[in-house]
Amino acid sequence: MWKIAFLILCLLLPTLATAQDDPEFLKLGGDLYGGGSAVVVTDAAAHDVFLGAQDTTLAGPITGSAHMVGQNVILAQPVAGNAYAAGQTVTLSGAVAGSATLAGQTVTIGNIGRNLRAFGQSVAVNGTVGGAALIAAQSVTFNNAITGDVAVNAEMINFGPAAKIDGTLTIYHSDPASIDVPNEVVPAARIARKTVEEWSKDAPTSIGVSRQTIWRGLLSTIVTVTVLAALLAALIPAKLSQMRATFLARPLRSFWFGFLTLSAAIGTSVVLAMSLIGLLAMPLSIVLAIIIGFVGYIVGAYALGVGLLSLIGRADPGTWIERALAAAVGAVVIAGIGLVPFVGWLVVLAVTLTGVGALCIVFFRPRFYSEAAPAA
C-alpha cells in the first residue's frame, strides 16, 4: 500500500502545483512565501522571501534574504541580507547588502555588498562588488569596481571603462595569454593566468575550501558508503543482492531507469516551486531527490565493488563481511575516479544513476519492465 500511496503522491503534487495560476502568498514569522505563474512582491515589511514562479519580481525592499527561482527573476529593490536566484534570465538591479549567488542563462548584476558567485552563459557585472567574485560563464563583462579578488572562467572577458579590480585577478581560459586586461583595471603583477584544466583543481580553494578538507571529505565519504552498504547488507540482504545483480546484468536499462527516476524527483521540485502549496513542499522534494541519489550511489559502489572483485576470481559475496569489503572497494574506486578532471564526475554520475535504476526496478518493478535480474 505504501508504494501505491507514494506513486499517487508523486502524481498529485505536480497537479497541485500547476493548478494555481494566480499568485498566492503566505506570511509566517515575518517571512514571505509566494508562488504562481507570476509573482510580484511589494511588501516592504517582509524579512526573508521565498518565491517561485515563471516570472518572479522583488519590487519592494526586504530586511532579510531573497530566495527566488523562475524563468525570469528580477530583484529590483534593496536586499538587506543575501540574495540567491536562479532562472533563465536573472536581473539584479537593487543593491544587495550581503553576498549574492546567482545562476542563469543571462545574469545582470548590480551592487553587491560582500561576495559574488555567478554562473551562466552571459554574465554582466554592472555594479560594485564589496568583496570577492567567483564567476564561470561563456561571456563575462566587468563594468564597475570590485574590491576583492576575482576568479573568472570564461571564453570571452570584456572590461568596460569603469572596470577596476583592487585584488588579484585569476583568469582561466583555453588560451589565457590571449585575454587583454587594461592596466587601469588591474596591473599585470596582480594577474594570474591559468588554463581551463586548472579550474577544477583551483575552484574549491578559491571559494574557501582547502585541499585538506577535500581529502578529509573523500575519506569520510568512503567510510560512510562502506558502513551504510554493510548496514543494508545486514537489513535487506536479498534485496541488495537483487539490486547488485540488476546493476551488473542490465546496466544500460538500470541507467535509463535511474535517469528517469531522478529526473522525475528533481523536476517535481521545479514544478512545486510554481505554487504556494508546492513551494512549502519543495524542500521535502529536494531532500527526497538527494536521498534517492545517495542510496543509488551506495548501491552503485557496492555493485561496482562486487564486479571488480569478480574480475580477480572472487566469488559473489555471501557473508556480511564480504559485502562490506565489496562496498569498500567500490567506494575507493569511485572516489578515485571522481578526482579525474572533466570525465571523473561523469563516471560517478553514471554509476549513481545506474544504482538508482537498480533500486527502482527491484522495489517498484515498473510495468513496462518485466522483472529485475535474479539474485546471484
C-alpha positions as CSV (number, residue, x, y, z in Angstrom):
1,M,0.0,0.0,0.0
2,W,2.8,2.5,0.8
3,K,4.2,2.0,-2.7
4,I,0.8,2.9,-4.2
5,A,0.4,5.9,-1.9
6,F,3.9,7.1,-2.8
7,L,3.2,6.9,-6.6
8,I,-0.2,8.7,-6.2
9,L,1.5,11.5,-4.2
10,C,4.1,11.9,-6.9
11,L,1.3,12.2,-9.5
12,L,-0.8,14.7,-7.4
13,L,1.9,17.1,-6.3
14,P,2.7,18.4,-9.8
15,T,-1.1,18.8,-10.4
16,L,-1.5,20.9,-7.3
17,A,1.5,23.0,-8.3
18,T,0.3,23.8,-11.9
19,A,-3.4,24.2,-10.9
20,Q,-2.6,27.6,-9.2
21,D,-2.3,30.3,-11.9
22,D,-2.9,33.3,-9.6
23,P,-0.1,34.3,-7.2
24,E,-0.6,33.3,-3.6
25,F,1.3,34.4,-0.6
26,L,1.8,33.2,2.9
27,K,3.4,35.3,5.6
28,L,4.9,33.3,8.5
29,G,7.2,34.6,11.2
30,G,7.9,37.8,9.2
31,D,9.0,35.7,6.1
32,L,7.0,35.8,2.9
33,Y,6.3,32.7,0.7
34,G,4.9,33.2,-2.8
35,G,4.1,31.1,-5.8
36,G,2.1,31.1,-9.0
37,S,2.6,31.8,-12.7
38,A,3.8,35.3,-12.0
39,V,4.7,36.7,-8.6
40,V,5.4,40.4,-7.7
41,V,6.4,41.2,-4.1
42,T,5.8,44.8,-3.0
43,D,5.6,44.1,0.8
44,A,8.4,46.3,2.3
45,A,7.7,44.7,5.7
46,A,8.9,41.3,4.7
47,H,12.1,39.7,6.2
48,D,13.2,36.7,4.1
49,V,11.3,35.9,0.9
50,F,10.9,32.5,-0.8
51,L,9.5,32.9,-4.3
52,G,8.9,30.5,-7.2
53,A,7.1,31.3,-10.4
54,Q,7.6,31.7,-14.2
55,D,8.1,35.4,-13.6
56,T,9.4,36.4,-10.2
57,T,9.9,40.0,-9.2
58,L,11.0,41.6,-6.0
59,A,9.5,45.1,-6.2
60,G,9.8,46.1,-2.6
61,P,12.8,46.3,-0.2
62,I,13.3,43.4,2.3
63,T,15.1,43.3,5.6
64,G,16.4,39.7,5.2
65,S,17.5,37.5,2.4
66,A,15.9,36.7,-1.0
67,H,15.5,33.1,-2.3
68,M,14.0,33.2,-5.9
69,V,13.6,30.8,-8.8
70,G,11.8,31.2,-12.1
71,Q,12.2,31.7,-15.8
72,N,12.6,35.4,-15.4
73,V,13.9,36.6,-12.0
74,I,14.1,40.3,-11.2
75,L,15.4,41.8,-7.9
76,A,14.6,45.4,-8.4
77,Q,14.7,46.6,-4.8
78,P,17.3,46.6,-2.0
79,V,18.0,43.3,-0.1
80,A,19.4,43.8,3.4
81,G,20.7,40.2,3.6
82,N,21.9,37.8,0.9
83,A,20.4,37.0,-2.5
84,Y,20.0,33.6,-4.0
85,A,18.5,33.5,-7.5
86,A,18.3,31.0,-10.4
87,G,16.4,31.3,-13.7
88,Q,16.8,31.7,-17.4
89,T,17.1,35.4,-17.0
90,V,18.3,36.9,-13.7
91,T,18.4,40.7,-13.3
92,L,19.7,42.2,-10.1
93,S,19.3,46.0,-10.1
94,G,18.5,46.5,-6.4
95,A,21.5,46.7,-4.1
96,V,22.3,43.6,-2.0
97,A,24.0,44.3,1.3
98,G,25.3,40.8,1.8
99,S,26.5,38.2,-0.7
100,A,24.9,37.0,-3.9
101,T,24.7,33.6,-5.5
102,L,23.2,33.8,-9.0
103,A,22.7,31.3,-11.8
104,G,21.1,31.7,-15.2
105,Q,21.5,31.9,-19.0
106,T,21.7,35.7,-18.8
107,V,22.8,37.3,-15.5
108,T,22.9,41.0,-15.0
109,I,24.3,42.2,-11.6
110,G,24.0,45.5,-9.7
111,N,25.7,46.5,-6.4
112,I,26.8,43.7,-4.1
113,G,28.0,44.5,-0.6
114,R,30.0,41.4,0.0
115,N,31.0,38.4,-2.2
116,L,29.6,37.5,-5.6
117,R,29.2,34.0,-7.1
118,A,27.7,34.0,-10.6
119,F,27.3,31.2,-13.2
120,G,25.6,31.4,-16.6
121,Q,26.1,31.8,-20.3
122,S,26.4,35.6,-20.2
123,V,27.2,37.5,-17.0
124,A,27.5,41.3,-16.8
125,V,28.8,42.9,-13.5
126,N,27.4,46.4,-13.8
127,G,27.5,47.4,-10.1
128,T,30.2,47.5,-7.5
129,V,31.2,44.4,-5.5
130,G,32.4,44.9,-2.0
131,G,34.1,41.5,-1.6
132,A,35.5,38.8,-3.9
133,A,33.9,37.4,-7.1
134,L,33.8,33.9,-8.5
135,I,32.4,33.8,-12.0
136,A,32.0,31.0,-14.6
137,A,30.3,31.7,-17.9
138,Q,30.8,31.8,-21.6
139,S,30.9,35.6,-21.7
140,V,31.7,37.9,-18.8
141,T,31.7,41.7,-18.8
142,F,33.0,43.9,-16.0
143,N,31.6,47.4,-15.9
144,N,32.4,48.5,-12.3
145,A,34.8,48.2,-9.4
146,I,35.4,45.0,-7.4
147,T,37.1,45.4,-4.0
148,G,38.4,41.8,-3.5
149,D,40.0,39.0,-5.5
150,V,38.3,37.8,-8.8
151,A,38.4,34.3,-10.3
152,V,36.8,34.0,-13.7
153,N,36.4,31.1,-16.1
154,A,35.1,32.3,-19.5
155,E,35.7,32.2,-23.2
156,M,35.2,35.9,-23.6
157,I,36.1,38.5,-21.0
158,N,35.4,42.2,-21.5
159,F,36.2,45.3,-19.4
160,G,34.2,48.5,-19.5
161,P,35.7,52.0,-18.9
162,A,34.7,51.9,-15.2
163,A,36.0,48.4,-14.5
164,K,38.6,48.1,-11.7
165,I,39.8,45.2,-9.6
166,D,41.5,46.0,-6.3
167,G,42.5,42.5,-5.6
168,T,44.1,39.8,-7.7
169,L,42.6,38.6,-11.0
170,T,42.9,34.9,-11.9
171,I,41.9,34.1,-15.5
172,Y,41.0,30.6,-16.5
173,H,41.0,30.2,-20.3
174,S,42.0,27.8,-23.1
175,D,44.5,30.4,-24.1
176,P,44.9,32.7,-21.1
177,A,47.6,34.9,-22.6
178,S,45.1,36.0,-25.3
179,I,42.9,37.9,-22.8
180,D,43.8,41.6,-22.8
181,V,43.4,43.3,-19.4
182,P,43.9,47.0,-19.3
183,N,46.5,48.2,-16.8
184,E,44.0,50.6,-15.3
185,V,41.7,47.7,-14.4
186,V,44.4,45.7,-12.6
187,P,48.2,45.8,-13.0
188,A,49.9,42.8,-14.7
189,A,51.6,42.0,-11.4
190,R,48.3,41.1,-9.8
191,I,47.1,38.9,-12.7
192,A,47.4,35.1,-12.7
193,R,46.7,33.3,-16.0
194,K,45.8,29.7,-15.9
195,T,44.4,27.1,-18.3
196,V,40.8,25.8,-18.1
197,E,42.1,22.4,-16.9
198,E,43.4,24.1,-13.7
199,W,39.9,25.4,-12.9
200,S,38.6,22.1,-11.4
201,K,41.7,21.9,-9.2
202,D,41.7,25.5,-8.0
203,A,37.9,26.2,-7.8
204,P,37.4,24.6,-4.4
205,T,40.2,26.6,-2.8
206,S,39.1,29.8,-4.5
207,I,35.8,29.6,-2.6
208,G,37.3,28.9,0.7
209,V,37.6,25.0,0.8
210,S,41.1,23.7,1.5
211,R,42.5,20.6,-0.2
212,Q,42.9,19.0,3.2
213,T,39.2,19.4,3.7
214,I,38.6,17.8,0.3
215,W,40.7,14.8,1.2
216,R,39.1,14.5,4.6
217,G,35.7,14.7,2.9
218,L,36.6,11.9,0.4
219,L,37.8,9.7,3.3
220,S,34.6,10.3,5.2
221,T,32.6,9.5,2.1
222,I,34.4,6.2,1.6
223,V,33.8,5.2,5.3
224,T,30.1,6.3,5.2
225,V,29.4,4.4,2.0
226,T,31.1,1.3,3.4
227,V,29.2,1.4,6.7
228,L,25.8,2.1,5.0
229,A,26.3,-0.6,2.4
230,A,27.2,-3.0,5.2
231,L,24.1,-2.0,7.1
232,L,21.9,-2.6,4.0
233,A,23.5,-6.0,3.6
234,A,22.5,-6.8,7.1
235,L,19.0,-5.5,6.9
236,I,17.9,-6.4,3.4
237,P,20.5,-8.9,2.0
238,A,18.1,-10.4,-0.6
239,K,17.1,-7.0,-2.0
240,L,20.7,-5.7,-2.0
241,S,21.7,-8.9,-3.9
242,Q,18.9,-8.3,-6.4
243,M,20.0,-4.7,-6.9
244,R,23.6,-5.7,-7.4
245,A,22.6,-8.4,-9.9
246,T,20.4,-5.9,-11.8
247,F,23.1,-3.3,-11.8
248,L,25.7,-5.7,-13.3
249,A,23.4,-7.7,-15.6
250,R,21.4,-4.8,-17.1
251,P,23.5,-1.7,-16.7
252,L,22.0,0.2,-19.6
253,R,18.4,-0.3,-18.6
254,S,19.3,0.4,-15.0
255,F,20.9,3.7,-16.1
256,W,17.9,4.6,-18.1
257,F,15.5,4.0,-15.2
258,G,17.8,5.9,-12.9
259,F,17.8,8.8,-15.2
260,L,14.0,8.8,-15.3
261,T,13.7,8.4,-11.6
262,L,16.0,11.3,-10.6
263,S,14.6,13.5,-13.4
264,A,11.1,13.0,-12.0
265,A,12.3,13.8,-8.5
266,I,14.3,16.9,-9.5
267,G,11.6,18.0,-12.0
268,T,9.0,17.8,-9.3
269,S,11.0,20.3,-7.2
270,V,10.9,22.8,-10.1
271,V,7.2,22.3,-10.7
272,L,6.4,22.5,-7.0
273,A,8.1,25.9,-6.8
274,M,5.3,27.4,-9.0
275,S,2.6,27.3,-6.4
276,L,2.2,28.3,-2.8
277,I,1.4,24.7,-1.6
278,G,4.2,23.3,-3.7
279,L,6.7,25.9,-2.5
280,L,6.3,24.8,1.0
281,A,6.6,21.1,0.0
282,M,9.6,21.8,-2.3
283,P,12.3,21.3,0.3
284,L,10.9,17.8,1.0
285,S,11.0,17.0,-2.7
286,I,14.6,18.2,-2.9
287,V,15.6,16.1,0.2
288,L,13.9,13.1,-1.3
289,A,15.8,13.5,-4.6
290,I,19.1,13.8,-2.6
291,I,18.3,10.7,-0.6
292,I,17.4,8.7,-3.7
293,G,20.7,9.8,-5.4
294,F,22.8,8.9,-2.3
295,V,21.2,5.5,-1.9
296,G,21.8,4.9,-5.6
297,Y,25.5,5.9,-5.1
298,I,25.7,3.3,-2.3
299,V,24.1,0.6,-4.4
300,G,26.4,1.5,-7.3
301,A,29.5,1.5,-5.2
302,Y,28.6,-2.0,-3.8
303,A,27.8,-3.4,-7.2
304,L,30.9,-2.0,-8.7
305,G,33.0,-3.5,-5.9
306,V,31.4,-6.9,-6.4
307,G,32.1,-6.6,-10.2
308,L,35.7,-5.7,-9.7
309,L,36.3,-8.4,-7.2
310,S,34.8,-11.0,-9.5
311,L,37.4,-10.0,-12.2
312,I,40.1,-11.2,-9.9
313,G,38.4,-14.5,-9.2
314,R,36.5,-13.7,-6.0
315,A,33.1,-15.3,-5.7
316,D,29.9,-13.3,-5.1
317,P,29.8,-12.1,-1.5
318,G,27.8,-14.4,0.7
319,T,28.6,-13.1,4.2
320,W,28.1,-9.7,5.8
321,I,31.9,-9.1,6.0
322,E,32.4,-9.9,2.3
323,R,29.6,-7.5,1.3
324,A,31.2,-4.7,3.4
325,L,34.6,-5.4,1.7
326,A,33.0,-5.2,-1.7
327,A,31.4,-1.9,-0.7
328,A,34.7,-0.5,0.5
329,V,36.4,-1.5,-2.8
330,G,33.7,0.1,-4.8
331,A,33.7,3.3,-2.7
332,V,37.5,3.7,-3.0
333,V,37.4,3.2,-6.8
334,I,34.6,5.7,-7.3
335,A,36.3,8.2,-5.1
336,G,39.5,7.8,-7.1
337,I,37.6,8.1,-10.4
338,G,35.9,11.2,-9.2
339,L,39.3,13.0,-8.9
340,V,39.9,12.7,-12.6
341,P,39.4,16.1,-14.2
342,F,36.4,16.5,-16.6
343,V,35.5,12.8,-17.0
344,G,35.6,11.7,-13.4
345,W,32.3,13.3,-12.3
346,L,30.6,11.8,-15.4
347,V,31.6,8.3,-14.4
348,V,30.4,8.9,-10.9
349,L,27.1,10.3,-12.2
350,A,26.7,7.2,-14.4
351,V,27.3,4.8,-11.5
352,T,24.9,6.7,-9.3
353,L,22.1,6.8,-11.9
354,T,22.6,3.1,-12.6
355,G,22.4,2.4,-8.9
356,V,19.2,4.4,-8.7
357,G,17.8,2.5,-11.6
358,A,18.5,-0.8,-10.0
359,L,16.8,0.4,-6.8
360,C,13.7,1.5,-8.8
361,I,13.5,-1.8,-10.7
362,V,13.8,-4.0,-7.6
363,F,11.5,-2.1,-5.3
364,F,8.9,-0.7,-7.7
365,R,9.0,-3.1,-10.7
366,P,7.7,-0.7,-13.4
367,R,5.1,-2.4,-15.6
368,F,7.0,-1.6,-18.8
369,Y,9.9,-3.6,-17.4
370,S,9.1,-7.2,-16.7
371,E,11.3,-8.1,-13.7
372,A,14.6,-7.5,-12.0
373,A,17.6,-9.7,-12.7
374,P,17.5,-12.8,-10.5
375,A,19.7,-12.6,-7.4
376,A,23.0,-14.3,-8.0
